[in-house]
Amino acid sequence: MVPRDAPSVGPWPEAAPGGDAVAPLPAAGARRRGMTVDAEKETQFSEAWGTLSLLLIVLGLITGVSSLTLVGGLLLFAAGAGWLWDRWALHGVTFERTFSERRAFVGETVEVALTVVNPKPLPVSWLRVADRVSMALPIEGIEVTPTSIPTVGEVRLVVALRWYERAVRRYRVQCVQRGFYPFGPTELEAGDPFGLFSRKRRLPQRRWLIVYPRVEPLADLGLPPKDPLGLAKALQPVWEDPIRTVGVRDHRPEDGTRRVHWKATARRQQLQSRVYEPSTGHSLAVVLNVATLARHWQGYIPERLERVVSVAASIAAYAAEQRWPVGLIVNGALPESDQALKVLPGRSPGQLMHILEALAAVSPVATRDVEELLQIESPKLPWGCTLVVVSATVPLALRATLADLAAAGRRVVLVSLEPVDGDDPLLRQVVVRTVHGELPEGEAVAWPADGQEGRP
């Protein structure tokens, strides 16, 4: 939908899917503000207004000049009416921010609608809305004013609302980069029609627009289309599916009590054990290395970081499409927190969404080396789970760790941005895949910024 240049009015708003409704503002009398002078306004109320009004009235009565009494009375009436109007200007006024989509992929466009409603018979002569937005994403259809914070801007509106009227303004956000992007808090300001008084209300609620990383077919990444991860040709160990029973047999000493088939035991008067259907299904844990240089403290290359995140998302989407249990482990933490980024393998309907949200929040800060992460997390995973390590670089320490895991019986797949020597003795038992279209040499090195805005 094309953004509108002017506010549109209509009937009372209804809750829209994906909307972020902000609760109605408290009554105007809930918080009083003194009669102070605001230097930003051309006309302001001060105690001099009351003194001048009374002086004119008294002077007119003494001198018998009715015009002085009339002017003084009008000034006194305007001050009183403006004060009462100001007290009720924001009473019941609601603000709503509605997203066409709360989650989007890189390259998509999201429409945002700002709605303010005046639900009372008293008109709002003027209302200023200042809604904070992230400057990291291009915004079309409305002007964004910079603030003192470089990464934060403000969308500002000035509207006048009649009784029971609604005003809507729409704009579009171009999702050009993955991440979590904040919208809010919001500040509303209104007052009397004479410009003597004004009051503000701050709505602290923030809502997040989540932009998922780019997901591509594995064949487009240069991986073999028939067997992109090298799992089909591998000798897969046979597991038993405890959900599917295909028969019974005599009980053996190594069988646990859970395997006992009590009904068959009662019929034959001898302990019988269940025979389960064999299963060779794959289970994947995508291990993402956010370090794009040999030492993570040397900085990072933004283009390579986005590339490995996109590769990890594409592998997770492929596993979900194959109905394989898939999880995610990252050698980093959630931004502005110490909580590790980890999604345990599973194949629930929302599993891929959880993985993509975790990848959207990936920051360039590595909390530990990926080799240490593999040593800590691999024993916690099911034995049949395949480790798919996605990394921009493959240093010697990482190759040695992958070799140890493969020698211990783990199924290991390495997906790298840089070419890997196929004759490397450390990687003989590791399936190696190289993503083609490697970035050219000499990319600019960046360093994570402190206090990044736009993260949960």
VENCORDA-V601037 format. One record per run of one state. SS is the DSSP state (helix for helix, strand for strand, loop for the rest). FROM is the first residue (numbers start at 1). LEN is the number of residues. Records with the same first field share a line. If there is no record, write none. Layout:
SS = FROM-LEN  FROM-LEN
This chain:
loop = 1-7  11-8  22-6  31-16  64-2  90-4  100-3  106-3  119-5  135-4  141-3  147-5  162-3  175-4  192-6  204-3  213-5  222-17  251-6  261-1  269-3  280-3  289-7  299-1  301-1  322-3  334-6  347-4  361-9  381-4  392-4  408-4  417-8  428-3  435-11  447-10
strand = 8-3  19-3  94-6  103-3  109-10  124-11  139-2  144-3  152-10  165-10  179-13  198-6  207-6  239-12  260-1  272-8  283-6  300-1  325-9  340-7  385-7  412-5  431-4  446-1
helix = 28-3  47-17  66-24  218-4  257-3  262-7  296-3  302-20  351-10  370-11  396-12  425-3
